[in-house]
Amino acid sequence: MIATVTTRLKGLEDDWYDEPGLAAKLNRHSLLTGIVIGLVALWAGVWRIGTTTILFDEPIYASLGRDYLAGDLSDTAGHPPVVPYLFGSAQVLLGDGVTAARVVSALASVVIALALWRLGTAMLGPVTGVVAAALWVALPRSIGSIEAGTPGDRLERFAYLEPVTAMFMLLALWFGWRLSQRAGWLDAVGLGAAIGLATGSKLSGVFVAVPIAVFLLAVHRLRIVARLVVAGVVSAVTFLVAYAPFGRDADDAISSMIEFQRDHADAGHLVFVRGESTLHPPWYTELWYHFDAEGPWLTAAAIGLVCLAFVDPRRRRPVVFCLSAVAGIYLCLSLLPVEIRHYRFVVWPPLVLLLAAGATSVFGAVPKFWRVVGVASLAVLVVAGVFSLVRLATLQPQDYSALESELRERGFDSETRIELFGPLHIASHHLPGWDLVEGDDPVTPDDADIVLVDSSYSVRLGDPTVEDVAEMFEMGRVSVFVLDG
C-alpha cells in the first residue's frame, strides 16, 4: 500500500499522479468518492443528533428561526439573520425544536467535508483531498467548555451559528484559491457572495476576507485590486440582501445588532482561561482554548504535521495559503473583546487542510527525520479519530438528557419539587412539565425534594449549601441531591 502511495510530487496542482496509482484511481472514481464522503459525513452529522444535552444558546436560535419564518422579525438576538432563516426552514420541514435546527448544522458539515475534498484536490491532489475530508469527519473537535458544562465533540451537531458560518468561510477560501490561480471575474463574484453569506451568518465571518486579500495581493499585486473591489461590493450587497425580509426595518435591525455587539464587548463575557475566570480574556486566549480542548498530544501532532507540510518547496504556495487563513482568522478572533470557546470552530476547515497537506507529505520526498515526525503525528490523529468515531457510534443520553428517565426510575415524578443551580432553560427543556425553580442557597427539605447542581454553576460561584441530604448521585455534569424530607 505504501509503495503504491509513495510517489514523487509533481507540482502544486497535480501531485501524487502516478498511473495506475492511488491518485489516478481517485480521479477515475471521483463521483463514487464524493458519494462515500458525503454519506459518511452525513452519518457523522445526524447519527443520534437529538441525544446530547442542548447547549446554552440552541433554544434561543431555534426559537428565533421559528419567529422569522412566522414573520416576526422583532428580535435579532444580536446576530445577522441567515442562520436563523435556515433553522426556521428546517423546523417547518422537520417539526419544531432544537433537533430540527441541529440538522442544518449537520448538513453544513457535510458541505464542509465535500468542499475540503474538492479544494484539497485542487490544491494538492486527490489523495490530499480525500485525507482532508477523512480528517474532518473523524477528528474530535472538542469545545472543552468549563463555563457551559462539558459538551462533547463536534459543534456541527448543535444548533449554533458557527457551522454554517464556517461553511461559507471555506467556500470563500475556495474562491480565493481559484482567484490566486487565474484571477477570473466570476471567481471574484463567488468570493464576494461567500464572504457576504459568511458575514450574514455571523459578523465574524468577515474575518476570512483578511487572509484572502493579503494572499491575493502578495501573489498578483495591483493586478488583483479591481477583482477585490468587485468581491467587496458583492459581499456588501449579499449581506444587505439577507435583510430584505425586514423591509423598512432593516436599518433598525442592523443598528440593533451593532448596538448589542458593542454592549457585549463593553460588558465582557465570563470565560475561564488557565483556570481563572475573566470578563476580558488575554490575547492568547484562542490558542489556549485549542490546547485546553485538544490536549497536548493532539496539539503536538497538529504542530508536527503543519511543519511537515512546509518541507517540500513544491507545495509551498497552497500550504502558505492555508496557513495564512488559519493565522489570519485566529489573529482576528484574538482581537475580539469577547472570546468564547466555540468561536474558534471556524478555524477548523483550513486547519484540517493544513493537517492533510502534512499527512500526505509523509509519503513524499521528505528527509527521514520529517518522515518520522509525520508518521508519529499521523498515528496520534488516527488514534484520536478512531476513539472519536467510536464515541459517536455509541453515543448515549447524558446529564440533562438522561435525567428524566433516571428520576422516574427512582420513583420521582413531575410533582417533585426541584431546585436548580444551573441553566434553568436547559433543565426545563429536558424536564418538561416538572416543578423546577432556580436555586436559593441554602436549600433545606422544606424548600425542595431534589437539588440539581450544574458543574458550570459550581465553577463560577462555588457549591451551594444543601442540608439533610439522603442520597447523592452524579449525572455527568449534574450532581443530584435527594433531600431527607
Summary of the structure (lengths in Angstrom):
residues: 485
radius of gyration: 24.1
end to end distance: 67.5
largest distance: 78.5
contacts: 1690
relative contact order: 0.11
helix: 65%
strand: 7%
